[in-house]
Amino acid sequence: MAVKSVPLRLDLRGDTQVENVTALVQQALAGTGLTAGLLTLFIKHTTASVLIIEDEPGIRADTKAIWDRLVPADPAWQHNTRNTGEDNGHSHLRAQLQGPSLTVPFSEGKLMLGTWQQLVVVDFDTRARTRDLVVQVIGE
């Protein structure tokens, strides 16, 4: 078994932006030369997450809407009140709930995603940022 890591970098705008990274991750996997195993996608930030969705405009809009309902922006979040100038307490909370990583099996050098499954990054922050991800592959 081999373990290989591939860094990825994205410029995102925040505000619950959903960015499809399936092709980038598949390209990173292809670059490892491994053909079967497990791939982990990890985002190195506390105000963004990775997940699997059916990536279409309705789900993108619903994703933003549900996060706005479940964890609304609120200046009274303790992160905001205890840290002068911060306004992204809700961004941290959303990312905590969604999580920073996911794992996908692969075979014959291809991600074993279902027909409608796509890998996306959701950037919950309140401003544009550069986001660093790690694709780590264990396989043969």
BELZIWO-V182027 format. One record per run of one state. SS is the DSSP state (helix for helix, strand for strand, loop for the rest). FROM is the first residue (numbers start at 1). LEN is the number of residues. If there is no record, write none. Layout:
# BELZIWO-V182027
((SS | FROM | LEN) (SS | FROM | LEN))
This chain:
# BELZIWO-V182027
((loop | 1 | 1) (strand | 2 | 11) (loop | 13 | 4) (strand | 17 | 4) (loop | 21 | 1) (helix | 22 | 11) (loop | 33 | 4) (strand | 37 | 7) (loop | 44 | 4) (strand | 48 | 7) (loop | 55 | 2) (helix | 57 | 14) (loop | 71 | 7) (helix | 78 | 5) (loop | 83 | 6) (helix | 89 | 10) (loop | 99 | 2) (strand | 101 | 7) (loop | 108 | 2) (strand | 110 | 2) (loop | 112 | 5) (strand | 117 | 7) (loop | 124 | 5) (strand | 129 | 11) (loop | 140 | 1))
